Amino acid sequence: MFKALSHFITITKHRHFVLKHCIKAGIPVQGFKHDLSKYSPTEFIPGAKYYVGIKSPNEIEREKKGYSAAWLHHKGRNRHHYEYWMDYNSKTKRMEPIKMPVKYLKEMFCDRVAASKIYQGKNYTEEHPLQYFENAKARIQIHPETSVELEKLLIMLKEKGEKATFRYLRDLKD
């Protein structure tokens, strides 16, 4: 029961951070809808079972089972994840990344900042979201233009801070 409550508190705190960021970014409705699938049994039960408090339960589930059913469910329902934006290319006959629409890029940025704040706690700096992205960049499949735009936003956050970055995001259009 403790792990379930702790998981509930963590995902709810994360959603509140994302909502706050989405409002600042000019996408409040997306903030209200952000990560609602985490409360579904498919995601919540494994989330509570594998909860450790310092990293995503999906990582623990993946270590134990070789895959994360919760993550597969989550990424297929939440357009702010670049993994959602993969499709079959009829010319190359391969799965390939698609450029994310700006409104989901904005939400992805808000999500990454919020996740960094949750997992880093009092150690959080505005450089952490960029560091996380840089550590993963070489091994992820993300559309090149989406990658460039996300990195630009994360660098802006590091160099100019939240206020300037959210001001920029509010004016960013598709």
Solvent accessible surface area in square Angstrom, and as a share of the most:
residue,aa,sasa,rsa
1,M,200,0.89
2,F,156,0.65
3,K,88,0.37
4,A,28,0.22
5,L,99,0.49
6,S,16,0.10
7,H,11,0.05
8,F,90,0.37
9,I,97,0.49
10,T,27,0.16
11,I,9,0.05
12,T,28,0.16
13,K,102,0.43
14,H,14,0.06
15,R,36,0.13
16,H,106,0.48
17,F,60,0.25
18,V,0,0.00
19,L,35,0.17
20,K,111,0.47
21,H,1,0.00
22,C,0,0.00
23,I,91,0.46
24,K,74,0.31
25,A,0,0.00
26,G,42,0.40
27,I,19,0.10
28,P,57,0.36
29,V,97,0.56
30,Q,26,0.12
31,G,0,0.00
32,F,120,0.50
33,K,126,0.53
34,H,3,0.01
35,D,2,0.01
36,L,92,0.46
37,S,20,0.13
38,K,47,0.20
39,Y,70,0.27
40,S,30,0.19
41,P,95,0.60
42,T,63,0.37
43,E,9,0.04
44,F,42,0.18
45,I,113,0.57
46,P,23,0.14
47,G,3,0.03
48,A,12,0.09
49,K,131,0.55
50,Y,22,0.08
51,Y,35,0.13
52,V,75,0.43
53,G,35,0.34
54,I,138,0.70
55,K,68,0.29
56,S,28,0.18
57,P,17,0.11
58,N,30,0.16
59,E,70,0.31
60,I,20,0.10
61,E,3,0.01
62,R,94,0.34
63,E,119,0.53
64,K,144,0.61
65,K,90,0.38
66,G,63,0.60
67,Y,109,0.42
68,S,3,0.02
69,A,37,0.29
70,A,4,0.03
71,W,46,0.16
72,L,95,0.47
73,H,35,0.16
74,H,5,0.02
75,K,53,0.22
76,G,43,0.41
77,R,139,0.51
78,N,14,0.07
79,R,116,0.42
80,H,3,0.02
81,H,27,0.12
82,Y,24,0.09
83,E,48,0.21
84,Y,63,0.24
85,W,39,0.14
86,M,45,0.20
87,D,79,0.41
88,Y,118,0.45
89,N,48,0.24
90,S,76,0.49
91,K,184,0.78
92,T,67,0.39
93,K,134,0.57
94,R,163,0.59
95,M,108,0.48
96,E,51,0.23
97,P,36,0.22
98,I,74,0.37
99,K,96,0.41
100,M,6,0.03
101,P,43,0.27
102,V,24,0.14
103,K,91,0.39
104,Y,27,0.10
105,L,5,0.02
106,K,14,0.06
107,E,9,0.04
108,M,5,0.02
109,F,0,0.00
110,C,0,0.00
111,D,16,0.09
112,R,33,0.12
113,V,0,0.00
114,A,0,0.00
115,A,30,0.23
116,S,13,0.08
117,K,37,0.16
118,I,32,0.16
119,Y,87,0.33
120,Q,68,0.30
121,G,40,0.39
122,K,195,0.83
123,N,97,0.50
124,Y,44,0.17
125,T,71,0.41
126,E,58,0.26
127,E,64,0.29
128,H,37,0.17
129,P,1,0.01
130,L,10,0.05
131,Q,73,0.32
132,Y,136,0.52
133,F,0,0.00
134,E,88,0.39
135,N,112,0.57
136,A,13,0.10
137,K,84,0.35
138,A,110,0.85
139,R,180,0.66
140,I,36,0.18
141,Q,112,0.50
142,I,19,0.10
143,H,40,0.18
144,P,92,0.58
145,E,91,0.41
146,T,3,0.02
147,S,12,0.08
148,V,95,0.55
149,E,51,0.23
150,L,0,0.00
151,E,34,0.15
152,K,86,0.36
153,L,1,0.00
154,L,0,0.00
155,I,66,0.34
156,M,28,0.12
157,L,0,0.00
158,K,90,0.38
159,E,124,0.56
160,K,137,0.58
161,G,14,0.13
162,E,31,0.14
163,K,164,0.69
164,A,24,0.18
165,T,0,0.00
166,F,3,0.01
167,R,115,0.42
168,Y,70,0.26
169,L,0,0.00
170,R,104,0.38
171,D,106,0.55
172,L,33,0.16
173,K,147,0.62
174,D,131,0.68
